């Protein structure tokens, strides 16, 4: 395997780890919100923003990579 291919695989794996960790953290926050807040418009907004964090994280990782 060429060095360039190994580097691409390494970076892709790093990005996958980042997205998976971000998803797990956001799911934990979503569970916390669902458990402790009564259903209301504000809770719905929080849940939407949490999903946005996941999507923006994935998009940013895809567009710019990770450190």
C-alpha positions as CSV (number, residue, x, y, z in Angstrom):
1,X,0.0,0.0,0.0
2,X,1.3,3.4,-0.9
3,X,2.0,6.0,1.8
4,X,-0.6,8.3,0.4
5,X,-3.3,5.6,0.6
6,X,-2.3,4.9,4.2
7,X,-2.5,8.6,5.1
8,X,-6.0,8.9,3.5
9,X,-7.2,5.8,5.4
10,X,-5.8,7.2,8.7
11,X,-7.5,10.6,8.2
12,X,-10.8,9.0,7.2
13,X,-10.7,6.8,10.3
14,X,-10.0,9.9,12.5
15,X,-13.0,11.7,11.0
16,X,-15.2,8.6,11.6
17,X,-14.1,8.5,15.2
18,X,-14.9,12.3,15.6
19,X,-18.3,11.9,14.1
20,X,-19.2,8.8,16.2
21,X,-18.0,10.5,19.4
22,X,-20.0,13.7,18.6
23,X,-23.1,11.6,17.9
24,X,-22.7,9.7,21.2
25,X,-22.3,13.0,23.1
26,X,-25.3,14.6,21.4
27,X,-27.4,11.5,22.0
28,X,-26.5,11.6,25.7
29,X,-27.5,15.3,25.8
30,X,-30.7,14.5,24.0
31,X,-31.6,11.8,26.5
32,X,-30.9,14.2,29.3
33,X,-33.1,16.9,27.8
34,X,-35.9,14.3,27.3
35,X,-35.6,13.0,30.8
36,X,-35.6,16.3,32.7
37,X,-37.6,18.8,30.6
38,X,-41.3,18.8,30.1
39,X,-42.5,18.7,26.5
40,X,-42.7,22.2,25.3
41,X,-41.7,24.4,22.3
42,X,-38.3,25.2,23.9
43,X,-37.5,21.5,24.3
44,X,-38.4,20.9,20.7
45,X,-36.0,23.7,19.7
46,X,-33.2,22.2,21.9
47,X,-33.7,18.8,20.2
48,X,-33.6,20.4,16.8
49,X,-30.3,22.2,17.7
50,X,-28.8,19.0,19.0
51,X,-29.5,17.4,15.6
52,X,-28.0,20.4,13.9
53,X,-24.8,20.0,15.9
54,X,-24.5,16.4,14.6
55,X,-25.1,17.4,11.0
56,X,-22.8,20.5,11.1
57,X,-20.0,18.4,12.8
58,X,-20.3,15.8,10.1
59,X,-20.3,18.5,7.4
60,X,-17.3,20.3,8.8
61,X,-15.4,17.1,9.2
62,X,-16.2,16.1,5.5
63,X,-15.3,19.5,4.2
64,X,-12.2,20.4,6.2
65,X,-11.1,17.2,7.9
66,X,-10.0,16.8,11.5
67,X,-6.9,17.8,13.4
